[in-house]
Every structure is written in structure tokens, then in C-alpha cells.
Amino acid sequence: MPRVLVVDDEPSILSVLNTLLKAHNHDVTPARSGEAALTLLQQNSFDLMISDIRMGGMNGMQLLAQARKLYPNMAVIMLTAYGTVETAVDAMKEGAFDYVTKPFKVDELLITVQRALQYHHLLSENVALKEELAGRYRFEHIVAESPGMRKVCEMIERVAPTDTTVLVLGESGTGKELVAKAIHAYSARKMKNFLPINCAALPEPLLESEMFGHVKGAFTGATANKEGLFEAAAGGTIFLDEIGSMPMSIQANLLRVLQDKEIRRVGSNENVPINVRVLAATNDRLERLIEQGKLREDLYYRFSVISIEIPPLRERTEDILPLIQHVLRRELGDKQPLPQLDPEAQLIMEQYNWPGNVRELENTIRHALAFAKEGRITQNVLPAKIVEAVANLGTHAERRAASMDEFRGKSLKAFLRKKEKEYLSLVISAKGGDKEKAAKALKISLATLYRKIPEETE
């Protein structure tokens, strides 16, 4: 039975709320002041607090601030007779789940209470999950040792319990769909469908039909009515991958879905209400697509309310070794022992730039397993292009280090003088040895050039 703390200095409101909530199987504790409520909070925990904003002594906003310190995950609904936007924004900024204006409608209040309790329950589940994963963040197949990926996981925890549209950003192969699946898995929709669709993989007519469905006779080959993914995902989540590739005509239909929560099948004149959460992903910079006229600006603002950006693998080297172990375990199963990773092979994979990100790392592990011998992964079983890329990187670094050895212990002036001479020689050579032309190209006088010129060009 949910425990609810109700706070109001009006006895009549307090009595109505007490009776109403008890009738709907809630364990209600009333308090006639902010001070009394704070004392109760210090002695007991509650799933939900409903508090008036305007009270004598400690007001509702002050109580909210103290309650958040004691119980960060407790849901809070604020009551106000002064239902201004400013009041609502202040309450939400302080951590309130929602607010209800007085005099309130009973149905409206009960729905808000139910939603707030669901939010508290999901948040509590996420906290328990976080404690379970204390040593390592892992949502489904997301491994996060690096600060960048820990931030991604924290964002998943925050947005999963809500119903907000989320845009996942990241290079190809970073795991955008995995993030979307994690958001769905830790949301209230987790028992319903998660349906992904790649907007870049289908031509325009087929994409529209796949998303919104069609009626019989809508086009050649439409021999029967068909529901689209938005209908098939009823109560669940639809994931639109590569939304930057979506044709403009379909973008207009999608905007109506996000605004009005309804779709229209291809060839139909009837709107069908839908209950779906929309997640989207792209590896494009959407601002650039707007400038190019390939993306509607109003649709962009609908998607960009909350964005989660996944850093590329080259920026989170702390994740490489844990990812290798994770992929090995996934490929070999729980019973088979993992092969030993030689230090040289590990170093190569940690130094490689991974332009294909996690997807490329997964393919590299599969390649290594196919050629590994005697339970060992050595550099010889890694793809040749990776070994060569790291070797070339080392050669470049060695050349750079060697070029700096001659200046070790010398002044900045000596270094700059040396580089200046090299550049002057290069320009004179480019002008066929004509120093006058070289001086004009350098925008200096001929006398200055002769003064700076190295002896070997004389």
C-alpha cells in the first residue's frame, strides 16, 4: 500500500484528500503545516508527498527543498491556487513531479497521483539497479568504465521513467540502438514492444507504409489493410534510426504523430489514435540538415528536447579492455573459458583509433577468435589493417621524437630560427632560386631575406 504524506493548512482540504486517497487504498498521513510535515519526514519514509505551496510558516517550496534532501527519490505533487507558469516552473526545478491547481478535479488528482507513484516505483528500481552495478555500469550490453559512458548511463536512468521523446546522437557503430533499448527496458513500457526501423534503409513509399500502415487499394500491391509500426508498438516504444535520412513528406506526418498522438494510414481519411513513445537516433548533425533544407526545423525541436550523445570509442579508451572481455564472453557463452589476451595484442587494440567504434571492435574480436590458437589472442590473429595502422602511428611518433632530440635543452629562439631557415629554403627552391621572387612571395624586403637567408642558399 503506497504511503502518502498530505500537507495543507486548510483543514477542509486536508480532510477531503485524506478521505479520497484512503478510499483508493493509500496509507495517508496528514500534516497541517510544513514544520509538522518535516518532522514526519525525519521519522518516516513516504512514497509520495502532496503539499500545498502557500502555507503559513514553512511554505510548500521550502518544505519541498528539505524533502528532496531527505528523500531524493520521493515523488512530490504541489497544490496551488495560484496556478501560474512561474509557480509550476519553480516547483519542477526544485524536483516536484507535477502540480495541481485548486480547486482540483478528483479524476485529475487521482491520475496525477497514480503517475507520480509509478514514477517513484521506477526510480526506486533504477536506484536498486545502480547499486547492483556499483562496480561497473552495464545496461543490457552497454559497458561503461569511462566518464563519458557513465554520463550516458546516468542520462538513461533519468529519462527512462519519463515518456519524453529522446534523441540519441553518435557516430556509426557507437551503440545508439543499445541505448534506445536500455531506455525502453527501464521504462514503464518495458513489457510492451520495442520496434526499430532504419529510415535510411527503405525507399519513401515503403517507409511510409511501414511506419503508418496502409488500407486496401492504397497503391499497387496493397491487397489488404495493414497496420504500421506505430500501431504495432501500441503501449511500447518505436525507435527511428537515422532520422536525418527521412524524406520531407514523411517528416510532416511524423510531426503530426508527435503533436497529436495519432496516425493516418496511407490511402485512408481516418486518424487512428496511438500510444507510443518515440526514440530517435542519428549520426548526422541535424542543424546542418536544417540549413540544407533536408530536415524540418519544427521536427528538430520536437526531437531535441532531450539528447544523449555517445562518445566515440577513441575518446573512451578505459572501455576498450572491458568491452573486449564482454564481447568474448558473449561470443563464447558462459561455460567456455575465455582465451588469454597477449599484452602486445591488448596494447594494439588500446592504441588503435577505432573509426568503426564498438561495431568494428566486435568484428575484430570475431576475426581474432576465428584464427586464435591454443586459447591465446596474439597480434598475429588481429586484422592486418589494425596492426599496420598502430605500427604506422608508432613510426610517426618515433620520427617526431627523433626530430625533437636536437633541440633538447635548447631555447625556443633556437628552435624557431631553425624552422625559419627551413621555410625560407623551401620558398627559394619553389621560386627556382630567384630570391627576389621569393622575397615578394614572403612579403618581406630582399634585404631582409638576405639577412635571414641560410648560408647554404647563398
ABEGO torsion letter per residue (X at the ends): XBBBBBBBABAAAAAAAAAAAAAAGBBBBBBABAAAAAAAAAABBBABBBBBABBBEBBAAAAAAAAAAABAABBBBBBBABBBAAAAAAAAAAGBABBBBOBBBAAAAAAAAAAAAAAAAAAAAAAAAAAAAAABBBBEABBBABAAAAAAAAAAAAAAABABBBBBBEBBGAGAAAAAAAAAAABAAAABBBBBBBAAABBAAAAAAAAAEBBBGABBGBABBBBBAAAAABGBBBBBBGAAABBAAAAAAAAAAAAAGBBBBBGBABBBBBBBBBBBBBABBAAAAAAAGABBAAAAAAAAABBBBBBBAAABAAAAAAAAAAAAAAAAEAABBBBBBBAAAAAAAAABAGAAEAAAAAAAAAAAAAABBGGBBBAAABBAAAAAAAAAAAAAAAAAAAAAAAABGBBAAAAAAAAAAAAAAAAAAAAGGBAAAAAAAAGBBAAAAAAABBAAAX
